[in-house]
Amino acid sequence: MKVNKRITGFMLTAMAAVFALSCSSENEGSISSTDLALAEDEAYADALYNEIDNMVVAEIATLDGTGYVTSGLKSTEDEDPCYTVTVDHPDSTHFPKVVTLDYGDGCTMVFHDDTITRKGQIIVTMTDRWFVEGAQHIVTFNNFYLNGVKVDGTRTITNLGLNDAFHLEMGIVLEGGKLTFNDTAWMTREANHIREWIRHRNPQYDTVLITGSANGINVLGQEYTREITEPLVLVHCQDYGWRWVIIDGSVEITNSVTGTTTIDYSAENCDGTVIVNKNGYRFNYEFRYNHRHHKGGR
């Protein structure tokens, strides 16, 4: 396994708890364990696909700045990378081109006491340079895992041009999405979102607003729909190594069996706070990229 040299003394436990939970003293235990588990799954699924979007957009934007000139380029994300990036046509004129992010047998990063281990490949087929209106980045996966969760699906990112506020918008469509936690637990997702990118002179102060909806089957075999009712707000957080973190927004999850649950993000201090609301009760926890073990599954 390839490991970032800056990482010391932190080992993942396979199928560990999905989050480090921090219970609210108010109404503790008032939401069923099933509803909490499904809400955590939903927040986790959203985080994984958002993480992939962030990785792809950052890599492609940086590669474009270099003219795609170097095959076998080391990752542009870190000073001391542990994965490689290859480009089939290393120039700025030949399209479509294929960019492969290869994490090999495992590439681990630690930030803000949180850990992400990626394994396998993310493959991006580009129809044009990333800033060209109408350009698409078609993202697929080759045995790609994030913290032991296998990620599948086709994620198409389309440059929609500037909106009325002169902010860049990107349409993101997920088809055939599936997250496999273990042999008996998985969930599916189809999604259609828009990312509004509010750019700043210093990119570290950029903001991204996400709107849209999704649907699929959860780990219990139940149908669900997911609607962003208040835009999700992503900003770079210094405590997270200037990584993207959701600090605001609301999502409404409607389950075919258990009804509606709301997930609110409230992390102004970049502490990863997520609030699960149902039937007037609430439960707070701090998001982490380690996932819970799905006992029993389907």
Stockholm file with secondary structure:
# STOCKHOLM 1.0

chainA/1-298         MKVNKRITGFMLTAMAAVFALSCSSENEGSISSTDLALAEDEAYADALYNEIDNMVVAEIATLDGTGYVTSGLKSTEDEDPCYTVTVDHPDSTHFPKVVTLDYGDGCTMVFHDDTITRKGQIIVTMTDRWFVEGAQHIVTFNNFYLNGVKVDGTRTITNLGLNDAFHLEMGIVLEGGKLTFNDTAWMTREANHIREWIRHRNPQYDTVLITGSANGINVLGQEYTREITEPLVLVHCQDYGWRWVIIDGSVEITNSVTGTTTIDYSAENCDGTVIVNKNGYRFNYEFRYNHRHHKGGR
#=GR chainA/1-298 SS CEECTTCCSCCCCTTCCSSBCCCCSTTTTCSCHHHHHHHHHHHHHHHHHHHHHHHHHHHHHHHHHHTTCCTTEECSSCSSCSSEEEESSCSSSCCSEEEEEECTTCEEEEETTEEEEEEEEEEEEESSCTTSTTCEEEEEEEEEEETTEEEEEEEEEEEEEECTTSCEEEEEEEEEEEEEEETTEEEEEEEEEEEEEECCSSGGGCEEEEEEEEEEECTTSCEEEEEEEEEEEEEEEGGGTSEEEEEEEEEEEEETTTEEEEEEEECTTSSCEEEEEETTEEEEEECCSCCCCCSSCC
#=GC SS_cons         CEECTTCCSCCCCTTCCSSBCCCCSTTTTCSCHHHHHHHHHHHHHHHHHHHHHHHHHHHHHHHHHHTTCCTTEECSSCSSCSSEEEESSCSSSCCSEEEEEECTTCEEEEETTEEEEEEEEEEEEESSCTTSTTCEEEEEEEEEEETTEEEEEEEEEEEEEECTTSCEEEEEEEEEEEEEEETTEEEEEEEEEEEEEECCSSGGGCEEEEEEEEEEECTTSCEEEEEEEEEEEEEEEGGGTSEEEEEEEEEEEEETTTEEEEEEEECTTSSCEEEEEETTEEEEEECCSCCCCCSSCC
//
